Amino acid sequence: MPRRYQFIFEAAAISSIIMVIDLLFGLILLFGFPGASLFVLVSNVLVIEFGAMLILGGCLMARQPLVDELRYDNAGKPTKAWRLAVQGRQILLSSIFVLLFALLFVLVENSLGV
């Protein structure tokens, strides 16, 4: 599998794990508040997580070295700033999938009319 597809699938997997955790959190909260809507609760939490992931990913991407020579040290290993920038890019891409999952839950809520 090409690396660019693997990068996208990893981001989708990360956001899927986040969504499942939020669903479990929402189901647990439904025991305490039976009148609440699961879809609204999960979509609101996902939007908040989307914002936090944007901030975190943007801060990590800001550390990206702009010159190619500064991305690797003398031994040829990636520098810490470059590794953090790559993680920031992964977080930013995952945040897009988190927002899409939030949109999916809003659409399900509106289509069911619950």
N, C-alpha and C positions, 0 to 999 in steps of 0.2 A: 504494500500500500504506500503511495507517495506520502511524503512527510507533511505536505500541506493538508491532506485529508485527515491524517492522523491528528494533527493539531486541532482541527475542527471537531473531530469526534471526541477528543479528550475534553474539550470545552463543553460539548453537549453532555458528556457523562458527568462532569462536575456539576453542571446546572441541574441535571436530573437528580443527583444525590441531594442537592439543596432542596429541590422541590419535594422529594419524598420525605425529608426531615420535616419540612413545613407542613406537609399533609398529616404526618403523625402528630405533630404539635397541635394542629387544628382539631384532629379527632379527639385528642386528650382534652382540649378545652371545651369541646362540645358536651362532654359529660358534666361540666360545671355550668355551662350556659346552653341549655338545649334549644333555645330559640334562635341562636345565632346561625348564620349561614356559613357553611364550611368554605364555599367558593369565594365569598367576599373576604373572609378572614385570611385565607391563604393568599389571595391575590394582593391584599394590602401588605402582608408581611413580605411577599416577594418584591413588591415595588420598593419597600424600604431597603431590602437587601440589595436591590439593583442600584440604588443610590450609594449605598456604602461600598459596593464593589466598584462603581465608577470612580469614587474618590480614591480608594486604595489602589486600583489599577493605574489611575492617572498619576498618582504620586510615585509609584514604582517606575512607570514609563518615563517620568521626568529625569530619572537617573541615567537614562540611556546615553552612552558616549556617542557623540556625533561623528567622530573620526574613527574610521575602521581600525586604525592601529591601536587605539585605546581600548578596544573591545577584548583584546587578548593580551596576556602578559608575555614575558620573554620565553616561557616554556611552552607557549601555545595553548594554554588553558584559558577559558573565559574568565574575565575579571568578575568581581562580586557585583559591580554596577551593571554589567551586561547580563548576568544571570538574573538579577532582580528585575531588569527591564523586560526580559523574556517572560518572567512570571507575571509581571504587570500586564503584558500583552495577553497572556492566557486568562487573567482575571477579567480584562476588558471584554474579551470575546465571550467568556462565560456569562458575563453580565447581560449581554444581548440575548442569550438563550433564556436567562432568568426572566427578562422582560417579556419575551415571547410566551413563556409559561404563564406569567401573570395575565397576559392578554387572553390566553386560552381559557383560563379560569373565569375571567370576566365574561367572555363570550358564552361559556357554558352556563354561567349564572343567568345571563340575559335570555338565553334560548330556553332554559327550563322555567324561568319565571318564578323561581323559588323565593 
